[in-house]
Amino acid sequence: MNGPVAPAADPGVEPGVDPSFDPRTGEQHGSVPHTAPEQVAEILRRALGAAPRIAGTSPATREAWLAAVADALRSHEDELVQLAGEETGLGADRLRGELAKCAASTVFYGAVAAEGSYLGAGTEGIGGDSTLSRWNIPVGPVAVFGASNFPFGFGVIGHDVASALGAGCPVVVKAHPAHPRLSVRLAELVADALDRAGAPVGSYALVVGFDAGLQLVDAAEITAVAFTGSQGGGMALVERAAARGVPVFAEMGTVNPVFVTTDAAADSAGIAAGFVGSFTLGAGQFCTKPGLLFAPAGAGIFDAVRAQLGQVPRAPLLTAGIARGYRAGLAGLARAAEATGTGAEATGAEATGAEAADTFLDPADGYAADPQAFLVRVEQLHPGSRLLEECFGPVALICEYADAAGALDALVRLQPSLVASVFTGGPGDPESAGVVARLLGQVGRVALNAWPTGVATSWSMQHGGPWPATSRSDATSVGAGALDRFVRPVAVQNADPAHLPAALHPDNPWRIPRRIDGRLTLPTA
Amino acid sequence: MNGPVAPAADPGVEPGVDPSFDPRTGEQHGSVPHTAPEQVAEILRRALGAAPRIAGTSPATREAWLAAVADALRSHEDELVQLAGEETGLGADRLRGELAKCAASTVFYGAVAAEGSYLGAGTEGIGGDSTLSRWNIPVGPVAVFGASNFPFGFGVIGHDVASALGAGCPVVVKAHPAHPRLSVRLAELVADALDRAGAPVGSYALVVGFDAGLQLVDAAEITAVAFTGSQGGGMALVERAAARGVPVFAEMGTVNPVFVTTDAAADSAGIAAGFVGSFTLGAGQFCTKPGLLFAPAGAGIFDAVRAQLGQVPRAPLLTAGIARGYRAGLAGLARAAEATGTGAEATGAEATGAEAADTFLDPADGYAADPQAFLVRVEQLHPGSRLLEECFGPVALICEYADAAGALDALVRLQPSLVASVFTGGPGDPESAGVVARLLGQVGRVALNAWPTGVATSWSMQHGGPWPATSRSDATSVGAGALDRFVRPVAVQNADPAHLPAALHPDNPWRIPRRIDGRLTLPTA
């Protein structure tokens, strides 16, 4: 789920609009005007006005709003998949699947809100007649910067929007320039569905354009920012918002490792096929893409991967900028993989990449990318190596190790990442437990005998890893915990029971778990 | 709980040591050497080595360690209170009370760990044979920067240390230069108690000196920082640690407001007496000090406060630097309070303050501070006004309002703060609910008919407010939620049940709440 927040300028881009390109042909089909500063200001005013009204609703009310949004998405599936295909080239099957998952997750975040644990409600006596009550309140208007690579999952709709609305916050979304026409249409559907479901004016809005995005980050009305994209874009937002103490939950790109144990390598053909399928999925444009596979030497996995790459159909990348970046990245990786040194490779690789980028794009070809794999040695993998910079697209590295313990030592010295996969010979594999335990110090999720690209929207999902995989390692942008990003705790001492929120009324009208005098209690059945 | 992280150099300070001054007399009694860089490096290596060993213990084990620490504190009460008095001048009654609260809260954080909700443990099926399990792991070694004003509550021991150990993290504390001898003695007792209780070598250590503190913030071994002190010190740490993505939980100084409704002002004498008691408590050196009181005009509260100030005994401030800062702050507030403009006052006030500071300290007088109160008008209170900068010491502002709604409008435009108090005429007071609701948008805690300086260590305490009161408004440094700062979630997909942590063993050996297939379950009785 990566991609630059501000794309490199593409040839022929008009000022003041986001042009819509078809990555399959490179042709432009119309454009969408940027939102003017005064329009952004009005959107922010409305969001601020909506904030206390949304905060005053019950979680069940917002659950109904989110169900209405999901219904609107499902009932416009054909139109949305068509439009998304024209702007992303991702293919109808993938897009139908993503839209269905998005609708289901939108419903899920409503259910998480209604379950009520996210409210952290509790009350207790603290001596004498004094009481203390604590619960979580929505932070206020949230700005969402969506990703290029998940037009339905992370952006105008998807995990950030639904979890913020579920937590009781108005949302202002910045359209990703990779799919401006889809963004506008999705936003119309969402705004209309929310409106018909009774959500207040200002609950949701879209802005278009890089400057409009900056205006959001700097706006006093915005109290939290969710971002999915590149490290450069994410860290720029983190730094900009830090000046006024606004949290940015940035999910950024890192290289996700896969570790194949000796026992697991017995099925080298299966591992190779699964790896190729995972790192070329969606043309390799996943933040969960497995970018670096460690396998025992002698199992022939690199050769098997190379052989299978020829069968992967060429697929277009999302934008001309991503296609240029991929070409440059490939050139850099090739130079770094060939080099024997420990750092000197980077400069040469970048120069080669820059030259390659200038001559890359043939409009008749769309933004097609050839999948690629490189063989590297353990000694080449050190923090700061060019090999460990994420290359967005269908490329991965394979490290064939002679010594499993040494390879694992090298792995845990690398940059932390969002997710890792471990392939084992099953529960009896003696390496399994040790590898998982060490990887947990580096990542947010370890998938055993499963590829990292499958992400469930569920109660126990963790989609966020140690910095710089995400800006806050204690946050997740997928799963029930996603709501926690958009609330903060408040306490009231000696509250008049009549003035406590419904979450803490003595008769528990919302039927939520609560902590009463230190003891966690569940609603009676 | 404020005070500079690096104090202004005091006259006569030797290089390489933290001198110990008695604030009651201004005399120096010895000094403590700074920790050398190679010693700090060794401490960090030991902490890193201890991290997985502590992470592998049960919460009940750490509960026992914390109980041992509390016992050690209680059994050395006389010695510790004597030493703390010599370095802080805070008085034996206050110090005995603070030490007793610290011991009790140390036990409390152990109980919170053992209850186990902080582990956020859950497991679920996610389709087919796949499972997903999630729980919180300790982040690793934590650096704690203590405060000048709570020698037992926030620093070498206290909330940050006990909650980090409870969460399973090794702790390295930076001694506050206001009480170096006490810090060394406390650290000896804590380290010895932990050692005898069976905690691994490296679980806890103290470093002394400003440079040693910087070394901690920059160290790869340190994964989180807790700080209690001034805005300047806190923000410097936040920025420094941001470069490598390390979270800093900084609890900083802001001006905490008090709102007195028309009904409540009937007891103007009681309000005035309570206010003076609260803002001069501990010589006004509390982060929860009520710094700005809004009361109806005509109730005579300002006059009553001024009359009572004469009865408050002079008390020494903690350090010469704080005493100079207080004198400068008083001068600035006096100028700003007299001015009619909206900003022009600041420059003049600062100049006066600087001049005053040069001629302030008479060693024979210790660092004594005269309590003071200023009357200000609603129109003078605007964001950025000199009046709203925290002045550490026994001073407060009073704003007598003619129009309650207008005063409340002004109040919520001010800088957010840690806590607010509201005094009402009781449950029937028509203003009460509205005032509380509006203040909750600005603060972490609202105390009704109670002064903000009383902070309970309990399940529902929230001791953290919107930035810049704290660097993270979703965190608390007091109460059960304090542990949450020092853990992060991890998920394992398709884990072999035998490899799951005890928190997720099928038979629930730790007897903790868990979320199984989406449903929160409590341990059976």
Boltz contact constraints between the chains, C-beta under 6 A:
constraints:
  - contact:
      token1: [A, 122]
      token2: [B, 459]
      max_distance: 6.0
  - contact:
      token1: [A, 122]
      token2: [B, 460]
      max_distance: 6.0
  - contact:
      token1: [A, 124]
      token2: [B, 458]
      max_distance: 6.0
  - contact:
      token1: [A, 124]
      token2: [B, 459]
      max_distance: 6.0
  - contact:
      token1: [A, 124]
      token2: [B, 460]
      max_distance: 6.0
  - contact:
      token1: [A, 126]
      token2: [B, 456]
      max_distance: 6.0
  - contact:
      token1: [A, 126]
      token2: [B, 458]
      max_distance: 6.0
  - contact:
      token1: [A, 132]
      token2: [B, 458]
      max_distance: 6.0
  - contact:
      token1: [A, 132]
      token2: [B, 460]
      max_distance: 6.0
  - contact:
      token1: [A, 133]
      token2: [B, 460]
      max_distance: 6.0
  - contact:
      token1: [A, 134]
      token2: [B, 460]
      max_distance: 6.0
  - contact:
      token1: [A, 134]
      token2: [B, 462]
      max_distance: 6.0
  - contact:
      token1: [A, 245]
      token2: [B, 467]
      max_distance: 6.0
  - contact:
      token1: [A, 245]
      token2: [B, 468]
      max_distance: 6.0
  - contact:
      token1: [A, 427]
      token2: [B, 496]
      max_distance: 6.0
  - contact:
      token1: [A, 433]
      token2: [B, 499]
      max_distance: 6.0
  - contact:
      token1: [A, 440]
      token2: [B, 490]
      max_distance: 6.0
  - contact:
      token1: [A, 445]
      token2: [B, 491]
      max_distance: 6.0
  - contact:
      token1: [A, 446]
      token2: [B, 492]
      max_distance: 6.0
  - contact:
      token1: [A, 447]
      token2: [B, 493]
      max_distance: 6.0
  - contact:
      token1: [A, 448]
      token2: [B, 494]
      max_distance: 6.0
  - contact:
      token1: [A, 449]
      token2: [B, 494]
      max_distance: 6.0
  - contact:
      token1: [A, 450]
      token2: [B, 493]
      max_distance: 6.0
  - contact:
      token1: [A, 450]
      token2: [B, 494]
      max_distance: 6.0
  - contact:
      token1: [A, 456]
      token2: [B, 126]
      max_distance: 6.0
  - contact:
      token1: [A, 458]
      token2: [B, 124]
      max_distance: 6.0
  - contact:
      token1: [A, 458]
      token2: [B, 126]
      max_distance: 6.0
  - contact:
      token1: [A, 458]
      token2: [B, 132]
      max_distance: 6.0
  - contact:
      token1: [A, 459]
      token2: [B, 122]
      max_distance: 6.0
  - contact:
      token1: [A, 459]
      token2: [B, 124]
      max_distance: 6.0
  - contact:
      token1: [A, 459]
      token2: [B, 515]
      max_distance: 6.0
  - contact:
      token1: [A, 459]
      token2: [B, 518]
      max_distance: 6.0
  - contact:
      token1: [A, 460]
      token2: [B, 122]
      max_distance: 6.0
  - contact:
      token1: [A, 460]
      token2: [B, 124]
      max_distance: 6.0
  - contact:
      token1: [A, 460]
      token2: [B, 132]
      max_distance: 6.0
  - contact:
      token1: [A, 460]
      token2: [B, 133]
      max_distance: 6.0
  - contact:
      token1: [A, 460]
      token2: [B, 134]
      max_distance: 6.0
  - contact:
      token1: [A, 460]
      token2: [B, 491]
      max_distance: 6.0
  - contact:
      token1: [A, 462]
      token2: [B, 134]
      max_distance: 6.0
  - contact:
      token1: [A, 462]
      token2: [B, 489]
      max_distance: 6.0
  - contact:
      token1: [A, 462]
      token2: [B, 490]
      max_distance: 6.0
  - contact:
      token1: [A, 462]
      token2: [B, 491]
      max_distance: 6.0
  - contact:
      token1: [A, 467]
      token2: [B, 245]
      max_distance: 6.0
  - contact:
      token1: [A, 468]
      token2: [B, 245]
      max_distance: 6.0
  - contact:
      token1: [A, 473]
      token2: [B, 488]
      max_distance: 6.0
  - contact:
      token1: [A, 474]
      token2: [B, 488]
      max_distance: 6.0
  - contact:
      token1: [A, 488]
      token2: [B, 473]
      max_distance: 6.0
  - contact:
      token1: [A, 488]
      token2: [B, 474]
      max_distance: 6.0
  - contact:
      token1: [A, 489]
      token2: [B, 462]
      max_distance: 6.0
  - contact:
      token1: [A, 490]
      token2: [B, 440]
      max_distance: 6.0
  - contact:
      token1: [A, 490]
      token2: [B, 462]
      max_distance: 6.0
  - contact:
      token1: [A, 491]
      token2: [B, 445]
      max_distance: 6.0
  - contact:
      token1: [A, 491]
      token2: [B, 460]
      max_distance: 6.0
  - contact:
      token1: [A, 491]
      token2: [B, 462]
      max_distance: 6.0
  - contact:
      token1: [A, 492]
      token2: [B, 446]
      max_distance: 6.0
  - contact:
      token1: [A, 493]
      token2: [B, 447]
      max_distance: 6.0
  - contact:
      token1: [A, 493]
      token2: [B, 450]
      max_distance: 6.0
  - contact:
      token1: [A, 494]
      token2: [B, 448]
      max_distance: 6.0
  - contact:
      token1: [A, 494]
      token2: [B, 449]
      max_distance: 6.0
  - contact:
      token1: [A, 494]
      token2: [B, 450]
      max_distance: 6.0
  - contact:
      token1: [A, 496]
      token2: [B, 427]
      max_distance: 6.0
  - contact:
      token1: [A, 499]
      token2: [B, 433]
      max_distance: 6.0
  - contact:
      token1: [A, 513]
      token2: [B, 520]
      max_distance: 6.0
  - contact:
      token1: [A, 515]
      token2: [B, 459]
      max_distance: 6.0
  - contact:
      token1: [A, 518]
      token2: [B, 459]
      max_distance: 6.0
  - contact:
      token1: [A, 520]
      token2: [B, 513]
      max_distance: 6.0
